[in-house]
Amino acid sequence: MERSCHPLLRGGRRGNKYSHGFSRAEMESLASVCEAILPPLPLNSLQLTQKAAHTNNRAIQFFHKASGSQNSVPEEVAELIETRGFFEAVMLLRVVLTILSTRLGTFLLCGLKVTEDPKQNLYRVQCDAVIVGSGCGGGVAAAVLASSGLKVVVLEKGNYFHSTDYSLLEGPSMNQLYEGGGIFSTLDGKMMLLAGSTVGGGSAVNWSACIRTPKIVLQEWAQEHKLSLFESPSIFLLWIRCGKELGLQRNALNKDFRIRSSKKGVKSSAWTLRQWPETPQRITTVVLAVLAAGQETSRALIPPEKNKHGGIRSKKCLGVIAKSLNKSITRRLEIEAKVTVSACGSLLTPPLMISSGLKNKHIGRNLRLHPVLMAWGYFPESNSEFKGKVTDGGIITSVHKVVSEEFNVRALVETPALAPGQYAALCPWESGLDIKSRILKYSRTALLFSMIRDRGSGEVKGEGRVSYTFDKLDKENMKAGLRRVLEILVAAGAVEVGTHRSDGQRIKCQGISKEELDEFLDAVCANHGPKSMVENWTTYCSAHQMGSCRMGRSKTEGAVDENGESWEAEGLFVCDASVLPSAVGVNPMITIQSTAYCLSKKIAQSLAKK
């Protein structure tokens, strides 16, 4: 008998309509359960027979990618449950699915103690550890603490996005991924800041080459700052291990790094947790970790009375108070925990600590930004060396060091991945005709940037406002790097090169003499932004923020100690880029993850002793 002729064999479905009666919220929870049972997996993740492993079989590839949440599978499952299940079991399942569709219900079903306080208009949740933020530091801390047997709650104000959720349109993607939609600058307009604002934080949005911290930087932190954490064998071995996991290799020139091409597609929000080699799945399958997206943390829960435990810290942190970004949810969320970990990033951890009443002078200060200036070169279709378009190939495949006799490294030269809108925003506007001409040449315009390990520093105010002051040497190093960028573009065969200075600084390269090129390069400068009141200003960018709650041997030298714990409040830890003593000089993702791993291991060991 044909399947289409017997409705009962189709789970009760009539035509293209389903009669199970499950609500949209229930279906979303059911789809998640179906995907957990039959998840999509990478092709090389299963142990296949030798014959099957070497067979390029499309059916096998399809099976690996198949998911229980795809197509109409959840709908068919709902139909079968409704038509074949016992009434009592169906009702119980629907209640569970409804509860799972709410954040509070997820807390209850996962074993957390939740109480309601109508008088104070809040819900109280009890757990072992609460982590505020889910980026490079927060994701690793969640994995380590959960795998040690703790009940972990992760608070995140950004939303979760799977790779299939992204439209790949620049405008909507910027709003989904970045703080302020990518339009976020220092108070004086000197620098545009790109900071991740989604589940996964910077690890979900930062496409830069992930490079291990130079040994000289770790030695500086260990010797000059006298922080033994950064000379321990564990962090060094972890540092090496992370680099291998991310596919880093160094070539024989000892000047450039080569990075294997990035994986195709878009990273999802949970990239850090999926990639971290500590089996992060245990967070949700073996040990509890709840992710409450869309929560804005108001402050840490620190009573005004003194710490009664006789410790060196004057206060004790009991958890976090948060409010939902959803205006229809009026009740606050009070999470009581044995330890509270701030992993909001260098721009948002200081406001959290300041709003909680902490007074340490280093909170919000010593901010490092890795300032960046860009230059461009146009390669016409006739240039056979420039194949394809700027959007082809890997995101960043090489990093070049600009060195000199006086300095080990003055700047790094890298290739950014700028979408058309970002490119147009950074181009100096001279006329409508000029900007449209630039956009039409976008696909054949190569961009390089000069990035420095800054000595200057900034400050994050309590309201989240950022100020920054350049060091004189930083400007000289930036100028040297920018000059090298232009030299590389000219040598590569660009017919026209230029900077993003407000006067549209550029030069046509065909037929010019060495003297003319040198004169142009000598005119390159690294002026400040539009509020600097100089005639030819430029716009700096930053995608690496670090150091705003740096680690120190004492409260006079840092905001947290070598365990990442606040010098003022017992039980309050920081596990993100803000604990780094100074700028790294390269993409800091591996450094942040390695540091967060060591700190969260210490936290777990401390709780185990207690």
C-alpha positions as CSV (number, residue, x, y, z in Angstrom):
1,M,0.0,0.0,0.0
2,E,1.3,3.4,-0.9
3,R,2.3,5.6,2.1
4,S,0.3,8.6,0.8
5,C,-3.0,6.5,0.8
6,H,-3.0,5.8,4.5
7,P,-3.2,8.9,6.8
8,L,-2.5,6.8,10.0
9,L,0.9,5.7,8.5
10,R,1.7,9.4,8.0
11,G,1.3,10.2,11.7
12,G,-2.2,11.6,11.3
13,R,-1.1,14.3,8.7
14,R,-3.7,15.4,6.2
15,G,-2.1,16.8,3.1
16,N,0.5,19.3,4.0
17,K,-1.1,20.2,7.3
18,Y,-0.3,18.7,10.7
19,S,-2.9,17.9,13.4
20,H,-0.7,17.4,16.4
21,G,-1.7,20.7,18.0
22,F,1.8,21.4,19.5
23,S,2.4,25.1,20.0
24,R,5.4,26.9,18.3
25,A,7.3,27.0,21.7
26,E,6.7,23.3,22.2
27,M,7.9,22.6,18.6
28,E,11.1,24.6,19.1
29,S,11.9,22.6,22.3
30,L,11.1,19.3,20.5
31,A,13.3,20.3,17.6
32,S,16.2,20.8,20.0
33,V,15.6,17.4,21.5
34,C,15.5,15.8,18.1
35,E,18.8,17.5,17.1
36,A,20.4,16.3,20.4
37,I,19.5,12.7,19.5
38,L,20.6,13.0,15.9
39,P,23.1,15.9,15.6
40,P,24.9,17.0,12.4
41,L,28.6,15.9,12.6
42,P,31.8,16.7,10.7
43,L,32.6,14.1,8.0
44,N,35.8,12.9,9.8
45,S,34.1,12.5,13.3
46,L,32.9,9.0,12.9
47,Q,35.0,5.8,12.9
48,L,34.3,4.4,9.4
49,T,35.5,1.2,7.8
50,Q,38.6,1.6,5.6
51,K,36.6,1.2,2.5
52,A,33.9,3.7,3.5
53,A,36.5,6.2,4.8
54,H,38.1,6.4,1.3
55,T,34.8,6.5,-0.6
56,N,33.6,9.9,-1.7
57,N,30.0,8.8,-1.2
58,R,27.4,11.6,-1.3
59,A,25.0,9.5,0.7
60,I,27.6,9.1,3.5
61,Q,28.3,12.9,3.4
62,F,24.5,13.6,3.6
63,F,24.2,11.2,6.6
64,H,26.9,13.0,8.5
65,K,25.2,16.3,7.9
66,A,21.7,15.0,8.7
67,S,20.0,16.5,11.8
68,G,16.9,15.5,13.7
69,S,15.8,19.1,13.5
70,Q,15.9,19.4,9.7
71,N,13.0,19.6,7.4
72,S,9.7,18.1,8.7
73,V,11.3,15.6,11.2
74,P,10.1,17.4,14.4
75,E,6.6,17.8,12.9
76,E,6.5,14.1,12.0
77,V,7.7,13.2,15.5
78,A,5.0,15.4,17.1
79,E,2.4,13.6,14.9
80,L,3.6,10.2,16.1
81,I,3.6,11.3,19.7
82,E,0.1,12.7,19.5
83,T,-1.4,9.7,17.6
84,R,0.5,6.8,19.2
85,G,1.4,7.9,22.7
86,F,-0.6,7.4,25.9
87,F,-2.7,10.4,26.9
88,E,-0.9,10.9,30.2
89,A,2.5,10.6,28.6
90,V,1.7,13.1,25.9
91,M,0.4,15.6,28.4
92,L,3.5,15.2,30.6
93,L,5.8,15.6,27.6
94,R,4.0,18.8,26.4
95,V,4.3,20.3,29.9
96,V,8.0,19.5,29.9
97,L,8.5,21.0,26.4
98,T,6.6,24.1,27.4
99,I,8.8,24.5,30.5
100,L,11.9,23.9,28.4
101,S,10.9,26.8,26.1
102,T,11.3,29.3,29.0
103,R,14.6,30.3,30.6
104,L,13.2,29.9,34.1
105,G,11.8,26.5,33.3
106,T,15.2,25.4,32.0
107,F,16.7,26.4,35.3
108,L,14.2,24.2,37.1
109,L,14.5,21.1,34.9
110,C,18.3,21.3,35.0
111,G,18.4,20.9,38.8
112,L,18.9,24.5,39.9
113,K,17.0,25.8,42.9
114,V,14.7,28.6,41.9
115,T,12.5,30.6,44.2
116,E,10.2,33.5,43.6
117,D,10.2,36.7,45.7
118,P,7.1,38.8,44.6
119,K,7.9,41.5,47.1
120,Q,11.3,42.3,45.6
121,N,10.0,41.5,42.1
122,L,12.7,38.9,41.4
123,Y,13.6,35.3,40.9
124,R,16.4,33.7,42.9
125,V,18.5,31.0,41.4
126,Q,21.2,29.0,43.3
127,C,24.2,27.5,41.6
128,D,27.9,26.8,42.2
129,A,29.3,29.3,39.7
130,V,27.8,32.1,37.6
131,I,29.8,33.4,34.6
132,V,28.9,36.8,33.1
133,G,29.9,36.6,29.4
134,S,30.5,33.7,27.0
135,G,33.5,34.8,24.9
136,C,37.0,33.5,24.7
137,G,37.4,33.7,28.5
138,G,33.9,32.9,29.6
139,G,33.4,30.0,27.3
140,V,36.6,28.3,28.5
141,A,35.8,29.0,32.2
142,A,32.3,27.5,31.7
143,A,33.8,24.3,30.1
144,V,36.5,23.9,32.8
145,L,34.2,24.6,35.8
146,A,31.4,22.4,34.5
147,S,33.7,19.5,33.7
148,S,34.9,19.6,37.3
149,G,31.4,18.8,38.5
150,L,30.0,22.3,39.2
151,K,26.5,23.7,38.4
152,V,27.3,26.6,36.1
153,V,25.0,29.4,34.9
154,V,26.3,31.6,32.0
155,L,24.7,35.1,31.7
156,E,24.9,36.7,28.3
157,K,23.3,39.9,27.0
158,G,23.8,39.0,23.4
159,N,21.7,36.5,21.5
160,Y,22.7,33.1,20.2
161,F,23.1,32.6,16.5
162,H,23.8,29.4,14.6
163,S,25.7,29.7,11.4
164,T,22.5,29.0,9.5
165,D,20.9,32.0,11.2
166,Y,23.2,34.6,9.5
167,S,21.9,36.3,6.4
168,L,25.5,37.2,5.4
169,L,24.2,40.6,4.7
170,E,26.6,43.2,6.2
171,G,24.1,45.5,7.9
172,P,22.0,42.9,9.8
173,S,25.1,40.8,10.6
174,M,26.9,43.8,12.2
175,N,23.8,44.5,14.3
176,Q,23.7,40.9,15.4
177,L,27.4,40.5,16.2
178,Y,29.0,43.7,17.4
179,E,28.6,46.2,20.2
180,G,26.6,49.2,18.9
181,G,26.3,47.5,15.5
182,G,30.0,48.2,14.9
183,I,29.5,51.9,15.3
184,F,31.2,52.4,18.7
185,S,34.1,54.8,19.2
186,T,36.2,56.3,21.9
187,L,34.9,59.6,23.4
188,D,37.2,61.7,21.3
189,G,36.5,59.8,18.1
190,K,40.1,58.8,17.7
191,M,39.3,55.1,17.3
192,M,36.5,52.9,16.1
193,L,36.1,49.8,18.3
194,L,34.9,46.4,17.1
195,A,33.8,44.4,20.1
196,G,31.7,41.1,20.0
197,S,28.2,41.4,21.4
198,T,26.7,37.9,20.9
199,V,26.9,34.5,22.6
200,G,30.6,33.5,22.0
201,G,31.8,37.1,22.1
202,G,34.9,37.9,20.2
203,S,35.5,34.3,19.3
204,A,32.3,34.3,17.2
205,V,33.2,37.5,15.3
206,N,37.0,38.1,15.3
207,W,38.4,36.7,12.0
208,S,42.0,37.7,12.7
209,A,44.9,35.3,12.6
210,C,45.1,33.5,15.9
211,I,48.8,33.7,16.9
212,R,50.5,32.4,20.0
213,T,51.8,35.1,22.4
214,P,55.5,35.9,21.7
215,K,57.7,34.5,24.4
216,I,59.2,37.9,25.1
217,V,55.7,39.1,26.2
218,L,55.3,36.2,28.6
219,Q,58.8,36.8,30.0
220,E,57.9,40.5,30.5
221,W,54.8,39.7,32.4
222,A,56.6,37.1,34.5
223,Q,59.8,39.2,35.2
224,E,58.8,42.9,35.1
225,H,55.3,42.4,36.6
226,K,56.5,39.5,38.7
227,L,53.5,37.3,37.9
228,S,54.6,33.7,38.2
229,L,51.4,32.5,36.3
230,F,53.0,33.5,33.0
231,E,56.2,31.6,33.5
232,S,54.5,28.3,34.6
233,P,55.0,25.3,32.4
234,S,51.3,24.7,32.3
235,I,50.4,27.9,30.5
236,F,53.3,27.6,28.1
237,L,52.3,24.1,27.1
238,L,48.6,25.1,26.8
239,W,49.7,28.1,24.7
240,I,51.5,25.7,22.3
241,R,48.6,23.3,22.3
242,C,46.0,25.9,21.4
243,G,48.2,27.1,18.5
244,K,48.3,23.6,17.1
245,E,44.6,23.2,17.5
246,L,44.0,26.3,15.5
247,G,46.4,25.4,12.7
248,L,49.3,27.7,13.1
249,Q,52.6,27.1,11.5
250,R,55.7,29.3,11.1
251,N,57.8,29.6,8.0
252,A,61.5,29.5,7.6
253,L,62.0,33.3,7.1
254,N,61.5,33.9,10.9
255,K,59.7,37.2,9.9
256,D,56.3,36.1,8.6
257,F,53.6,33.8,10.0
258,R,51.6,31.6,7.6
259,I,48.2,30.6,8.8
260,R,46.2,27.9,7.0
261,S,43.1,29.1,5.3
262,S,40.1,29.5,7.5
263,K,37.3,27.1,7.4
264,K,34.6,28.0,5.0
265,G,31.3,29.2,6.2
266,V,30.4,31.4,9.2
267,K,31.3,30.6,12.8
268,S,28.3,30.2,15.1
269,S,28.0,32.0,18.4
270,A,29.1,28.9,20.4
271,W,32.5,28.7,18.6
272,T,34.7,28.8,21.7
273,L,32.8,26.1,23.5
274,R,32.7,23.8,20.4
275,Q,36.4,24.3,19.6
276,W,37.8,24.1,23.1
277,P,39.6,20.7,23.6
278,E,38.0,20.1,27.0
279,T,35.0,18.2,25.7
280,P,32.6,21.2,26.3
281,Q,29.6,19.0,25.5
282,R,29.8,17.9,29.1
283,I,28.5,21.3,30.1
284,T,25.0,20.3,28.9
285,T,25.1,16.5,29.0
286,V,27.0,15.5,32.1
287,V,27.2,18.6,34.2
288,L,24.7,21.5,34.2
289,A,25.4,24.8,32.5
290,V,22.5,27.0,31.6
291,L,22.9,29.8,29.0
292,A,20.5,32.7,29.7
293,A,20.8,34.9,26.6
294,G,19.4,38.3,26.5
295,Q,20.3,39.2,30.1
296,E,21.9,42.5,31.1
297,T,23.9,42.3,34.2
298,S,23.2,45.2,36.5
299,R,25.8,44.5,39.2
300,A,27.5,41.9,41.2
301,L,25.8,41.0,44.5
302,I,28.2,42.4,47.1
303,P,26.7,43.3,50.5
304,P,27.9,46.5,52.0
305,E,29.0,44.8,55.3
306,K,32.6,43.7,55.8
307,N,33.8,40.2,55.0
308,K,33.2,38.2,58.2
309,H,35.6,35.4,57.2
310,G,38.7,37.2,58.4
311,G,40.3,37.3,54.9
312,I,42.4,40.1,53.4
313,R,39.5,41.2,51.3
314,S,37.0,43.6,52.8
315,K,33.9,42.3,51.0
316,K,32.4,39.1,49.7
317,C,30.6,38.6,46.4
318,L,27.5,36.4,46.7
319,G,26.4,36.3,43.0
320,V,24.9,38.6,40.3
321,I,21.8,40.6,39.9
322,A,20.5,40.9,36.3
323,K,17.6,42.2,34.4
324,S,16.2,40.9,31.1
325,L,16.5,43.0,27.9
326,N,13.0,41.8,27.1
327,K,10.8,44.6,28.3
328,S,7.9,42.2,28.9
329,I,9.9,40.5,31.6
330,T,9.8,42.8,34.6
331,R,11.3,40.6,37.3
332,R,15.0,40.7,37.9
333,L,17.1,37.6,38.2
334,E,19.2,37.2,41.3
335,I,21.8,34.4,41.0
336,E,23.4,33.2,44.2
337,A,26.7,31.4,43.6
338,K,29.8,30.3,45.4
339,V,31.9,32.1,42.8
340,T,31.1,34.8,40.4
341,V,33.2,35.1,37.2
342,S,33.2,38.3,35.1
343,A,34.0,37.5,31.5
344,C,32.3,40.5,29.9
345,G,35.4,41.6,28.0
346,S,37.7,44.6,28.6
347,L,35.0,47.2,27.8
348,L,32.2,45.8,30.0
349,T,33.9,44.1,32.9
350,P,35.0,47.5,34.5
351,P,31.5,49.0,34.4
352,L,30.2,45.8,36.1
353,M,32.8,46.0,38.9
354,I,32.4,49.8,39.3
355,S,28.6,49.5,39.5
356,S,29.0,46.9,42.2
357,G,30.8,49.4,44.5
358,L,34.4,48.4,44.0
359,K,37.0,51.2,44.2
360,N,40.3,49.8,43.2
361,K,42.1,52.4,41.1
362,H,43.1,49.9,38.4
363,I,39.6,49.0,37.5
364,G,38.9,50.5,34.0
365,R,42.5,51.7,33.6
366,N,45.5,50.5,31.6
367,L,43.3,49.6,28.6
368,R,45.2,48.5,25.5
369,L,43.6,48.5,22.1
370,H,46.2,47.4,19.4
371,P,45.5,50.5,17.2
372,V,45.3,49.8,13.5
373,L,45.6,52.1,10.4
374,M,44.8,50.9,6.9
375,A,46.0,51.6,3.4
376,W,44.7,50.4,0.1
377,G,45.9,49.5,-3.4
378,Y,43.9,49.1,-6.6
379,F,44.8,46.3,-9.0
380,P,43.0,46.4,-12.4
381,E,41.7,43.3,-14.2
382,S,44.8,43.5,-16.4
383,N,47.0,42.6,-13.5
384,S,47.5,38.9,-13.8
385,E,49.2,38.6,-10.4
386,F,46.0,39.7,-8.6
387,K,43.7,36.8,-9.3
388,G,40.1,36.7,-8.4
389,K,38.5,39.2,-6.0
390,V,39.3,40.5,-2.5
391,T,36.5,38.3,-1.1
392,D,38.1,35.1,-2.4
393,G,40.4,32.8,-0.3
394,G,41.1,32.7,3.4
395,I,40.4,35.6,5.8
396,I,44.0,36.1,6.9
397,T,46.8,33.9,5.6
398,S,50.0,35.7,6.5
399,V,51.3,38.2,9.1
400,H,54.4,40.2,8.3
401,K,56.7,41.8,11.0
402,V,58.1,45.3,10.5
403,V,61.4,45.3,12.4
404,S,64.3,47.6,12.7
405,E,67.8,47.7,14.4
406,E,66.4,49.6,17.4
407,F,63.2,47.5,17.8
408,N,62.4,43.9,17.7
409,V,59.0,44.4,16.2
410,R,57.7,47.9,15.4
411,A,54.4,46.8,13.7
412,L,52.6,43.9,12.2
413,V,51.2,44.0,8.7
414,E,48.0,41.9,8.1
415,T,45.1,41.8,5.6
416,P,41.7,42.7,7.0
417,A,38.3,41.3,5.8
418,L,36.3,44.5,5.2
419,A,32.8,44.2,3.7
420,P,31.7,47.0,1.2
421,G,29.9,49.0,3.9
422,Q,32.9,49.1,6.3
423,Y,35.2,49.8,3.4
424,A,33.1,52.8,2.3
425,A,32.8,54.1,5.8
426,L,36.6,54.2,6.2
427,C,37.2,55.8,2.8
428,P,37.6,59.6,3.0
429,W,34.7,61.3,1.3
430,E,35.8,63.8,-1.4
431,S,32.7,63.7,-3.6
432,G,29.7,61.5,-4.5
433,L,31.5,60.6,-7.7
434,D,34.7,59.6,-5.9
435,I,33.0,57.4,-3.3
436,K,30.9,55.6,-6.0
437,S,34.1,55.1,-8.1
438,R,35.8,53.5,-5.0
439,I,32.9,51.2,-4.4
440,L,32.9,50.0,-8.1
441,K,36.6,49.2,-7.6
442,Y,36.0,47.4,-4.3
443,S,36.4,43.8,-5.7
444,R,39.9,44.7,-7.0
445,T,41.0,46.8,-4.1
446,A,43.4,45.1,-1.7
447,L,43.6,46.4,1.9
448,L,46.4,46.0,4.4
449,F,46.7,47.3,7.9
450,S,49.5,48.2,10.3
451,M,48.9,47.1,13.9
452,I,51.1,48.0,16.8
453,R,51.6,46.7,20.4
454,D,50.6,50.0,22.0
455,R,52.3,51.5,25.0
456,G,49.7,54.2,25.3
457,S,46.6,53.4,27.4
458,G,43.0,54.1,27.7
459,E,40.3,54.1,30.4
460,V,36.8,52.6,30.6
461,K,34.4,54.8,32.7
462,G,31.6,53.4,34.8
463,E,29.1,54.2,32.1
464,G,31.1,52.2,29.5
465,R,32.6,55.2,27.8
466,V,36.1,54.8,26.5
467,S,39.0,57.3,26.3
468,Y,42.5,56.7,24.9
469,T,45.8,58.4,24.9
470,F,48.5,57.6,22.4
471,D,52.2,57.3,23.2
472,K,54.7,59.2,21.0
473,L,56.5,56.0,20.2
474,D,53.3,54.4,19.2
475,K,52.7,57.0,16.5
476,E,56.2,56.5,15.1
477,N,55.8,52.7,15.0
478,M,52.4,53.1,13.3
479,K,53.9,55.4,10.7
480,A,56.7,52.9,10.0
481,G,54.1,50.1,9.6
482,L,51.9,52.2,7.4
483,R,54.8,53.1,5.2
484,R,55.7,49.3,4.8
485,V,52.1,48.6,3.9
486,L,52.2,51.0,1.0
487,E,55.6,49.7,-0.1
488,I,54.1,46.2,-0.2
489,L,51.2,47.3,-2.3
490,V,53.4,49.1,-4.8
491,A,55.7,46.1,-5.1
492,A,52.8,43.8,-5.7
493,G,51.8,45.8,-8.8
494,A,49.0,48.2,-7.6
495,V,48.4,51.0,-10.1
496,E,47.2,53.3,-7.3
497,V,47.7,53.3,-3.6
498,G,46.5,55.5,-0.7
499,T,45.7,55.9,2.9
500,H,42.4,56.7,4.7
501,R,43.5,60.2,5.6
502,S,40.8,62.8,5.4
503,D,42.3,64.6,2.4
504,G,42.2,61.4,0.3
505,Q,46.0,60.9,0.3
506,R,46.8,58.7,-2.8
507,I,49.3,58.4,-5.6
508,K,49.2,56.7,-9.1
509,C,52.1,54.3,-9.3
510,Q,52.6,53.7,-13.0
511,G,55.5,55.6,-14.4
512,I,56.6,57.3,-11.2
513,S,60.2,57.5,-10.1
514,K,61.7,56.2,-6.9
515,E,62.1,59.8,-5.7
516,E,58.4,60.6,-6.3
517,L,57.4,57.5,-4.4
518,D,59.8,58.3,-1.5
519,E,58.4,61.8,-1.3
520,F,54.8,60.3,-1.1
521,L,55.9,57.8,1.6
522,D,57.6,60.6,3.6
523,A,54.3,62.4,3.7
524,V,52.5,59.5,5.4
525,C,51.5,60.3,8.9
526,A,49.5,58.8,11.8
527,N,47.4,61.7,12.9
528,H,44.5,61.4,15.3
529,G,40.8,61.2,14.6
530,P,38.2,63.9,13.6
531,K,38.1,65.5,17.1
532,S,41.9,66.0,17.2
533,M,41.5,69.4,15.4
534,V,44.2,68.7,12.9
535,E,43.8,69.4,9.2
536,N,44.5,65.9,7.9
537,W,42.9,63.5,10.4
538,T,42.5,59.8,10.1
539,T,40.5,57.0,11.7
540,Y,42.1,54.3,13.8
541,C,40.4,51.0,14.4
542,S,40.7,48.4,17.1
543,A,39.4,44.8,17.4
544,H,41.6,43.7,20.3
545,Q,40.7,45.3,23.7
546,M,42.6,44.1,26.8
547,G,44.1,45.1,30.2
548,S,41.4,47.2,31.8
549,C,41.4,45.1,35.0
550,R,44.9,43.9,35.0
551,M,46.5,41.3,37.2
552,G,48.9,42.5,39.8
553,R,50.9,41.3,42.8
554,S,49.1,43.6,45.1
555,K,46.1,45.9,45.1
556,T,48.4,48.8,44.4
557,E,49.6,47.1,41.1
558,G,46.4,45.6,39.8
559,A,42.7,45.1,40.1
560,V,42.9,41.3,40.5
561,D,45.5,38.9,42.0
562,E,47.3,36.0,40.2
563,N,44.2,33.8,40.7
564,G,42.1,36.3,38.9
565,E,40.3,37.2,42.1
566,S,39.3,40.8,43.0
567,W,41.5,42.4,45.6
568,E,38.4,43.8,47.2
569,A,35.7,41.2,47.0
570,E,36.2,37.5,47.9
571,G,34.6,35.1,45.4
572,L,34.6,37.6,42.5
573,F,36.9,36.6,39.6
574,V,37.8,38.0,36.2
575,C,38.5,35.6,33.3
576,D,38.8,37.6,30.2
577,A,41.2,39.9,28.3
578,S,41.0,42.6,30.9
579,V,43.4,40.7,33.3
580,L,46.3,40.8,30.8
581,P,49.1,43.1,32.2
582,S,49.8,44.9,28.9
583,A,49.2,44.5,25.2
584,V,50.0,41.2,23.6
585,G,51.1,42.5,20.2
586,V,49.3,39.8,18.2
587,N,45.7,38.5,18.1
588,P,45.1,37.7,21.8
589,M,42.5,34.9,21.5
590,I,44.9,32.1,22.4
591,T,46.4,34.1,25.2
592,I,42.9,34.8,26.7
593,Q,41.8,31.2,26.4
594,S,45.1,29.9,28.0
595,T,44.9,32.4,30.8
596,A,41.2,31.7,31.4
597,Y,41.9,28.0,31.5
598,C,44.6,28.3,34.2
599,L,42.5,30.7,36.3
600,S,39.4,28.6,36.1
601,K,41.4,25.5,37.0
602,K,42.5,27.3,40.1
603,I,38.9,28.3,40.9
604,A,37.8,24.7,40.6
605,Q,40.6,23.4,42.8
606,S,39.8,26.1,45.4
607,L,36.1,25.1,45.5
608,A,37.1,21.4,45.8
609,K,39.2,22.2,48.9
610,K,36.3,24.1,50.5
